Amino acid sequence: MERVDRAIFTCDDCGASAPSFGIEYDSLGYPVCPGCETAAGPLERRRVGGNSAATEPAQ
């Protein structure tokens, strides 16, 4: 078993990976992908700037 000393962020949309200390967060505290600029929240994925990338509206 490999030991990892730091957390790694991996984007579900584009697959980009980065150390968690290098990730920016949106105004609600969700991580923003450095590759595709998608913010991952609990209800939907959205591009920073307000354009929704979700396939279904949040309920």
Buried (B, 14 or more C-beta within 10 A) or exposed (E): EEEEEEEEBEBEBEEEEBEEEEBEEBEEEBBBBBEBBBBBBEEBBBBBEEEEEEEEEEE
